[in-house]
Amino acid sequence: MEEICKGFPLSEFTKSETAARLNINNNPSKYFKRNMQTFCPVIEYLDKVSRGRLEITSGYRSSQLNFYADGVNNSYHTIGLALDIKPGIPFHIAEKIIANIDPSITTIHYDGHIHMHKESRDRSYEAANYKSELPISSGYTHGYQVASLLLGLVIVAFAVAGVMVKFVYPMSYSTTKH
C-alpha cells in the first residue's frame, strides 16, 4: 500500500464515491503525488494532535472527477495542491496550527470542513503536466461535447417534428374560418 504521508495511504487522498459510481480513473501521476506530499507535515501533526481523528474528505481529483464533482475549472485539487479535511479538533485551532507549520497554505473554513490549498510557484510546469494527464475525452471538454451534442439533437428533433406537423397535418395550419 503506497503512503503519501505517514499513516495516510494514497487511497485516503483519492477516495471518491462519485469516481466509484461513475467508474472514473482518479489515479494521480507521480508529479501530483509529490504535490500532495507537501501537506504531510500539517496532516501528520494534526492527526497526532487529534489522536487519529483527522479525516481527509477530498484530496486529489482527476479533471473528469472534478467536472462531475462540480469543482471549479482551475481547482488546485486537480494538481494535488488542495485538501479538504475534518481536523478532529476545533477548526480555529486547526487553522492556527496549519498557519504555524506552513504559512504558504491558504485555509478556508467551510461548513463541516477546512479547505486548504497551496499556491504554486510554477503554474506553467504544472499546467503542462496537467494537460499531459488528461485523457483525450475527459473532464470539461468531454462534458461540453456531450452537452453540445445533446442540444443539437434536441434542436433537430424539434425542427423535424415541426416540419412533420406542417406537412402531415396541413389542415391545422389552415387560415380559413369555419
N, C-alpha and C positions, 0 to 999 in steps of 0.2 A: 504494500500500500504506500503510495507516494505521499509524502508530507510536504506541505507548503511551509507551515510553521510547526514548532514543537507542539505535539498534541492535536494538530489540526490537519487532517488529510486533505488532499486536493478535492475530494468529494464534498467536503464542507463548503468549499468556495464555489462549487459549480452546481450544487443541488438545485433542482427546479421542478416543481410539479408540472409547469407549463411545458418544459422541454420533454419530460417523460410522456405527457399526454399527447403531444404533437410529434413525438419521435424526432426531436431536434438535436443535432450534434452540438454539445456545449463543452467541447474539449479545447482548452486554450493551447496556444503554441508555447514553446519554451520561453520566448520573449515575454509573453503575457504572464506566464508563471513567475518569472523574475520580478515583474511589476508587482504582483500580489505579495511577494516576499518582503516588499518594502514596509508592509503593515505588521510584520512579525513582532518587532519589539512592543508595539502597542497591544496587539492581540494577546500575546503571551503574558504581559504584565496584567492586563485587565482580567484575563482568565484566572490568574493567580489570586488577585485581589478579590474577585467574586467567588472564589472557591469552586471554580469549574462551571459556573452558571452562565458564562458568556455564550451567546448563540449568534452565529452568522446567518442572517436571514436572506441576504442577497450578496453575491460576490461577482465573479466573472459571468458575463452574458455574451454569448456569440451575437453577431449582428442580427441574425434571424430571430433568436430568442428575445433580444432587446425589442425588436419590432412587435412581436406578439405580446410582450410584457408591457407595451405602451411606454417604453423608455424613450427619453429624448434622443434626437438624432446624433448628437455628439457626446453621448454618455461615456463617462470615464469607466463605467462597468465593462464596456466592450473592449477595453485595452488593459484590464486588470488593475486599474488605478482607483477603484472605488469599492467600498464595502458598506453594507447596511448591517448593523448589529443591535442586538438586545444585550446590553452590557452586564446584566445581572447585579448591578449596583445603581444607586440613583444617577440619573442622566447627567445632572450638573456636575457631579463628582467625576464621572467618566470623561466628560468633555474637558475638564481641567487636567486630568491625567494625560489625555491624548495630547493636549497643547503643550504640556511639560515634556513629554517624551519626544514628540516630533512636531515642532511649530509649523512645519510646512504642510501639515494635514489640515484641511478645512473640514469643520464639522457643521452639520445642520441637524437640529433636533426636530424630528417629525413625530407625529403621534404614534407612540409604540416602538420607535427605534431611532437610532442615530445613524445618519448617513455621513460617511467620511470619504473624502477623495483627496488625492494628492496631485497638485499641479505638476505638469511635466515641463522639463527644460527644453526638450527637443520634440515638439509635436510633429515635425516633418518626418523624422525617422519612424515615429510611431504610426503615422498615417500610412507610410509606405508598407510597414509590416502589417498594419490593419487591413489594407487592401489586399495584400497577398494572402491573408487568412480567409477572405470571403469566397465561398463557392460562387460559381457564375450566377446562379439564380436564387440567391438568398437575400434575406433582410429586406430593407426598404425597397430596393429595386424590384424584387420579386413581388412584394405586396402591391406596389403601384402597377406593375404589369398585370397582375390578376384583376385589380380593381378596374383598370382601363379596359381590359378585355370584357369583363362583365358588363360594364357600362355600354360598351359598343354593341354587345349582343342585345341588351335591353332596348337600345335605340333602334336597332334593325328590326327587332320583334315588333315594336310599336309601329314602325313605318310599314312593315308588311301587313300587319293587322289593319291599319288604316286604309291601305290600298285595297285589301280584300273586301273590306266593308263597302268601300266606294264602288267597286266594280261588281261584286257579287250581289249586293243589295242596293241597286241604283234607286229604287223607289224611296228609300229612306232619305235620299238627298233631293227628292222632288220639291220643286218650288211651287207647284200647282196647289191651289187651295181647294179643299173638298167641300 
